[in-house]
Amino acid sequence: MNTPTEIRLDTARRALALTWADGDTRTLTHVQLRAACPCADCRTLRLRGNDVEANPDVVLTGIEPAGYGVQLVFSDGHARGIYPWPYLEALAARRDAD
């Protein structure tokens, strides 16, 4: 499993920066992370064809280690999703491809 060597909260850009072992750094905005929440409720919404509503003003207020990933805490009170490292890596790659 690819685990980041550095996790940095960029409050000015409202982004989470992840640096991987190969030196590649990828960023995901707080809004992108909130919209991609992997918790059961948010996954169910997406499976039903709905989008997860992410307020454009949402910010990360906490990052909790979870071994195989991180649990992110958002200013809207949402803190249920654990973001596994491979999921974050794929999100960042998908974002860069868009």
CYANA upper distance limits for C-alpha pairs under 8 A (distance plus 0.5 A):
  1 MET  CA     85 TRP  CA      8.09
  1 MET  CA     86 PRO  CA      7.62
  2 ASN  CA     20 TRP  CA      7.84
  2 ASN  CA     21 ALA  CA      8.14
  2 ASN  CA     85 TRP  CA      7.30
  2 ASN  CA     86 PRO  CA      7.34
  3 THR  CA     20 TRP  CA      7.07
  3 THR  CA     21 ALA  CA      7.89
  3 THR  CA     85 TRP  CA      6.51
  4 PRO  CA     18 LEU  CA      6.50
  4 PRO  CA     19 THR  CA      5.84
  4 PRO  CA     20 TRP  CA      4.79
  4 PRO  CA     21 ALA  CA      6.84
  4 PRO  CA     85 TRP  CA      8.09
  5 THR  CA     18 LEU  CA      8.18
  5 THR  CA     19 THR  CA      6.20
  5 THR  CA     20 TRP  CA      5.92
  5 THR  CA     21 ALA  CA      6.33
  6 GLU  CA     17 ALA  CA      8.47
  6 GLU  CA     18 LEU  CA      6.38
  6 GLU  CA     19 THR  CA      5.56
  6 GLU  CA     20 TRP  CA      7.62
  7 ILE  CA     16 LEU  CA      7.62
  7 ILE  CA     17 ALA  CA      6.33
  7 ILE  CA     18 LEU  CA      5.33
  7 ILE  CA     19 THR  CA      7.04
  8 ARG  CA     16 LEU  CA      6.37
  8 ARG  CA     17 ALA  CA      5.53
  8 ARG  CA     18 LEU  CA      7.01
  9 LEU  CA     14 ARG  CA      8.22
  9 LEU  CA     15 ALA  CA      6.76
  9 LEU  CA     16 LEU  CA      5.29
  9 LEU  CA     17 ALA  CA      6.77
 10 ASP  CA     14 ARG  CA      6.27
 10 ASP  CA     15 ALA  CA      5.62
 10 ASP  CA     16 LEU  CA      6.37
 10 ASP  CA     17 ALA  CA      7.35
 11 THR  CA     15 ALA  CA      7.00
 13 ARG  CA     29 THR  CA      8.13
 14 ARG  CA     29 THR  CA      6.22
 14 ARG  CA     30 HIS  CA      6.19
 14 ARG  CA     59 VAL  CA      6.96
 14 ARG  CA     60 LEU  CA      8.25
 15 ALA  CA     27 THR  CA      6.65
 15 ALA  CA     28 LEU  CA      5.86
 15 ALA  CA     29 THR  CA      4.49
 15 ALA  CA     30 HIS  CA      5.86
 16 LEU  CA     27 THR  CA      5.93
 16 LEU  CA     28 LEU  CA      5.84
 16 LEU  CA     29 THR  CA      6.69
 16 LEU  CA     30 HIS  CA      7.43
 17 ALA  CA     25 THR  CA      7.08
 17 ALA  CA     26 ARG  CA      6.18
 17 ALA  CA     27 THR  CA      4.79
 17 ALA  CA     28 LEU  CA      7.14
 18 LEU  CA     25 THR  CA      5.92
 18 LEU  CA     26 ARG  CA      5.85
 18 LEU  CA     27 THR  CA      6.69
 19 THR  CA     23 GLY  CA      6.57
 19 THR  CA     24 ASP  CA      6.12
 19 THR  CA     25 THR  CA      4.63
 19 THR  CA     26 ARG  CA      6.99
 20 TRP  CA     24 ASP  CA      5.92
 20 TRP  CA     25 THR  CA      6.80
 26 ARG  CA     92 ALA  CA      6.52
 26 ARG  CA     93 ALA  CA      8.46
 27 THR  CA     92 ALA  CA      7.08
 28 LEU  CA     32 GLN  CA      6.76
 28 LEU  CA     33 LEU  CA      7.03
 28 LEU  CA     91 LEU  CA      8.39
 28 LEU  CA     92 ALA  CA      6.75
 28 LEU  CA     95 ARG  CA      8.32
 29 THR  CA     33 LEU  CA      6.77
 30 HIS  CA     34 ARG  CA      6.62
 30 HIS  CA     58 VAL  CA      7.07
 30 HIS  CA     59 VAL  CA      5.96
 30 HIS  CA     60 LEU  CA      6.56
 31 VAL  CA     35 ALA  CA      6.60
 31 VAL  CA     54 ALA  CA      6.31
 31 VAL  CA     55 ASN  CA      7.49
 31 VAL  CA     56 PRO  CA      6.58
 31 VAL  CA     57 ASP  CA      8.18
 31 VAL  CA     58 VAL  CA      6.66
 31 VAL  CA     59 VAL  CA      7.79
 32 GLN  CA     36 ALA  CA      6.64
 32 GLN  CA     54 ALA  CA      8.36
 33 LEU  CA     37 CYS  CA      6.72
 34 ARG  CA     52 VAL  CA      8.39
 34 ARG  CA     54 ALA  CA      6.40
 34 ARG  CA     58 VAL  CA      8.35
 34 ARG  CA     74 PHE  CA      7.93
 35 ALA  CA     51 ASP  CA      7.99
 35 ALA  CA     52 VAL  CA      5.63
 35 ALA  CA     53 GLU  CA      6.81
 35 ALA  CA     54 ALA  CA      5.81
 36 ALA  CA     42 CYS  CA      8.39
 36 ALA  CA     52 VAL  CA      7.84
 37 CYS  CA     42 CYS  CA      6.58
 37 CYS  CA     43 ARG  CA      7.91
 37 CYS  CA     52 VAL  CA      8.48
 37 CYS  CA     81 GLY  CA      6.22
 37 CYS  CA     82 ILE  CA      8.45
 37 CYS  CA     83 TYR  CA      7.95
 38 PRO  CA     42 CYS  CA      6.78
 38 PRO  CA     43 ARG  CA      6.29
 38 PRO  CA     81 GLY  CA      5.74
 38 PRO  CA     82 ILE  CA      7.15
 38 PRO  CA     83 TYR  CA      7.01
 39 CYS  CA     43 ARG  CA      6.52
 39 CYS  CA     80 ARG  CA      6.32
 39 CYS  CA     81 GLY  CA      4.66
 39 CYS  CA     82 ILE  CA      7.38
 40 ALA  CA     44 THR  CA      6.52
 40 ALA  CA     81 GLY  CA      8.29
 41 ASP  CA     45 LEU  CA      6.90
 42 CYS  CA     46 ARG  CA      6.92
 42 CYS  CA     52 VAL  CA      6.72
 43 ARG  CA     47 LEU  CA      6.62
 44 THR  CA     48 ARG  CA      6.72
 45 LEU  CA     49 GLY  CA      7.11
 45 LEU  CA     50 ASN  CA      5.73
 45 LEU  CA     51 ASP  CA      7.08
 45 LEU  CA     52 VAL  CA      7.21
 46 ARG  CA     50 ASN  CA      5.43
 46 ARG  CA     51 ASP  CA      6.19
 46 ARG  CA     52 VAL  CA      7.46
 54 ALA  CA     58 VAL  CA      7.47
 58 VAL  CA     74 PHE  CA      7.13
 58 VAL  CA     75 SER  CA      6.17
 58 VAL  CA     76 ASP  CA      6.93
 59 VAL  CA     74 PHE  CA      6.17
 59 VAL  CA     75 SER  CA      5.90
 60 LEU  CA     72 LEU  CA      7.39
 60 LEU  CA     73 VAL  CA      6.29
 60 LEU  CA     74 PHE  CA      5.02
 60 LEU  CA     75 SER  CA      6.64
 61 THR  CA     72 LEU  CA      8.36
 61 THR  CA     73 VAL  CA      6.02
 61 THR  CA     74 PHE  CA      5.87
 61 THR  CA     75 SER  CA      6.39
 62 GLY  CA     72 LEU  CA      6.41
 62 GLY  CA     73 VAL  CA      5.26
 62 GLY  CA     74 PHE  CA      7.48
 63 ILE  CA     70 VAL  CA      6.94
 63 ILE  CA     71 GLN  CA      6.41
 63 ILE  CA     72 LEU  CA      5.35
 63 ILE  CA     73 VAL  CA      6.74
 64 GLU  CA     70 VAL  CA      6.03
 64 GLU  CA     71 GLN  CA      5.52
 64 GLU  CA     72 LEU  CA      6.89
 64 GLU  CA     73 VAL  CA      8.43
 65 PRO  CA     69 GLY  CA      7.00
 65 PRO  CA     70 VAL  CA      5.18
 65 PRO  CA     71 GLN  CA      6.86
 66 ALA  CA     70 VAL  CA      5.37
 66 ALA  CA     71 GLN  CA      6.79
 66 ALA  CA     82 ILE  CA      7.72
 68 TYR  CA     84 PRO  CA      6.03
 68 TYR  CA     85 TRP  CA      6.83
 69 GLY  CA     82 ILE  CA      7.05
 69 GLY  CA     83 TYR  CA      5.85
 69 GLY  CA     84 PRO  CA      4.45
 69 GLY  CA     85 TRP  CA      5.37
 70 VAL  CA     82 ILE  CA      6.04
 70 VAL  CA     83 TYR  CA      5.80
 70 VAL  CA     84 PRO  CA      7.00
 70 VAL  CA     85 TRP  CA      8.21
 71 GLN  CA     79 ALA  CA      7.38
 71 GLN  CA     80 ARG  CA      7.78
 71 GLN  CA     81 GLY  CA      6.46
 71 GLN  CA     82 ILE  CA      4.83
 71 GLN  CA     83 TYR  CA      6.54
 72 LEU  CA     79 ALA  CA      6.33
 72 LEU  CA     80 ARG  CA      8.31
 72 LEU  CA     81 GLY  CA      7.35
 72 LEU  CA     82 ILE  CA      7.40
 72 LEU  CA     83 TYR  CA      8.00
 73 VAL  CA     77 GLY  CA      7.49
 73 VAL  CA     78 HIS  CA      6.57
 73 VAL  CA     79 ALA  CA      4.93
 73 VAL  CA     80 ARG  CA      8.39
 74 PHE  CA     78 HIS  CA      5.88
 74 PHE  CA     79 ALA  CA      6.79
 83 TYR  CA     87 TYR  CA      6.83
 83 TYR  CA     88 LEU  CA      6.92
 84 PRO  CA     88 LEU  CA      6.91
 85 TRP  CA     89 GLU  CA      6.62
 86 PRO  CA     90 ALA  CA      6.59
 87 TYR  CA     91 LEU  CA      6.61
 88 LEU  CA     92 ALA  CA      6.68
 89 GLU  CA     93 ALA  CA      6.72
 90 ALA  CA     94 ARG  CA      6.50
 91 LEU  CA     95 ARG  CA      6.58
 92 ALA  CA     96 ASP  CA      6.70
 93 ALA  CA     97 ALA  CA      6.73
 94 ARG  CA     98 ASP  CA      6.95
